[in-house]
Amino acid sequence: MAVIWGPVVRKIERWTEFRVASDDTPDKEELRQRLQALQSEHRDLDDVISRISGEAPFDQLQIQRLKKRKLVLKDEISRLEDILLPDIIA
């Protein structure tokens, strides 16, 4: 059985490129400001979704789009929190 190393090498190359590119990351203050903006937008979307859902005839498609945007924001918030507060295993 032949072993195919091509995909593994490409993954390593991409990881190396990411490591080189990540040296130019924004400073922590910029990340904190971005995190606060995303958290604010996430809360605002929650308010909009609850307000729209409370109305008698509501647009289900619009609510689905807002919820999807909210999930995207949550993922981005989690990613930024991981960058700012990395898990340290003692």
ChimeraX attribute file (.defattr): number of C-alpha atoms within 10 A of each C-alpha:
attribute: neighborCount
match mode: 1-to-1
recipient: residues
	/A:1	3
	/A:2	4
	/A:3	5
	/A:4	8
	/A:5	8
	/A:6	9
	/A:7	9
	/A:8	10
	/A:9	11
	/A:10	11
	/A:11	11
	/A:12	12
	/A:13	12
	/A:14	12
	/A:15	12
	/A:16	12
	/A:17	11
	/A:18	11
	/A:19	11
	/A:20	11
	/A:21	10
	/A:22	10
	/A:23	8
	/A:24	8
	/A:25	10
	/A:26	9
	/A:27	9
	/A:28	12
	/A:29	10
	/A:30	11
	/A:31	16
	/A:32	14
	/A:33	11
	/A:34	15
	/A:35	20
	/A:36	13
	/A:37	12
	/A:38	18
	/A:39	17
	/A:40	12
	/A:41	15
	/A:42	21
	/A:43	12
	/A:44	12
	/A:45	18
	/A:46	14
	/A:47	12
	/A:48	14
	/A:49	18
	/A:50	11
	/A:51	11
	/A:52	15
	/A:53	14
	/A:54	10
	/A:55	9
	/A:56	7
	/A:57	8
	/A:58	12
	/A:59	11
	/A:60	11
	/A:61	9
	/A:62	12
	/A:63	17
	/A:64	12
	/A:65	12
	/A:66	17
	/A:67	16
	/A:68	12
	/A:69	15
	/A:70	21
	/A:71	13
	/A:72	13
	/A:73	18
	/A:74	15
	/A:75	12
	/A:76	16
	/A:77	19
	/A:78	13
	/A:79	13
	/A:80	18
	/A:81	14
	/A:82	11
	/A:83	12
	/A:84	15
	/A:85	9
	/A:86	9
	/A:87	8
	/A:88	5
	/A:89	4
	/A:90	3
